[in-house]
Amino acid sequence: MLDDRTIIIDLLNAAKLDVTSCARALNEASNGDLRNVLSQQLQQAQKAHEGIFAYAKNKGFYDPYIPLEQMVSEDFVMPRQLMAQK
């Protein structure tokens, strides 16, 4: 079973991908109408990402300033904890 932190981090990663994909599509589009639509979608994706990020940070699920060593450690500890629950 997935915990709330895992779900929120997955959602945050999906939102990041959405922003990146919209930005790439906008950069490649040559049609003005399409560029306008993609620009609006990019703004919406950025707002969604901002909201998800704020929620994750406020809940303590995501800290953008934690040291690399701690991030790597958590990447190994979390799967072991999940496997131990099964």
N, C-alpha and C positions, 0 to 999 in steps of 0.2 A: 504494500500500500504506500502511495506517495504521501509525503507530508506537505504541509502548506509551503514551507520554504522551497522545496524542490519544484512545486507547481509554479510559484511566483518567479523563480529564477528562470524556468523554462519559458514562461510568458514574457519575461524581460528579454531573453535572448531572441525570441520570435519577433518582438517589437523592434529590436535592433536590426534584425534581418529585413524587416519590412521597410524601415527607414533607408537602409542601404540599397535595397532593390528599387525603391521609388527614386532615389537620387541617381542611380545608374540609368534607369529608364529615362528620366528627365534629361540627363546629359546626352543621351543618344537620339532623342526625338528631334525631328526637324520640322514637323508640322506644328504651327502655332497653337491650334486648338488643342491638340494632344498635349503640348507642353503646359498649357493652362490647366488641363485636367490633372496631369501628373504633379504639377506644382501644388495644387490643392490637396491631392492625396499625400504628398510629402509633408505638408503642414499638419494634416490630420495624424499621420503616422508619428510625427515628432511630438505632438501633444499627447498621444496615447502613450508613447514611450516615457515621456516626462511624468505622466500620472502613475504608471506602473513603477517607475524608478522611485518616485516619492513614497509610494505605498511600501515598497520593499525596504527602503531605507528606514522609514518610520517604524516598521515592525521589527527591525533589526535583522532582516533576512539578507540584506546586502549592504556591505560597507565598501565603498569604492577606494578607500584609503588603507585597507589592511595590507600588511607586508606580504610579499610574494611567498615567503616560506610558509606562512599561515594558510594562504590559499591552496598551496600544493598539499599541505597536510590535511586540510579539510576535504580535498578531492579524494584522498585515500581513506579517510576515516568514515565519511558519510556512507559510501557503499558497503563498508564492513558492518556498520551499524544496521543498515537496512537488511543485509543478508542475515544478521544475527536475529532479527525479528521474525524471520520466516520459520 
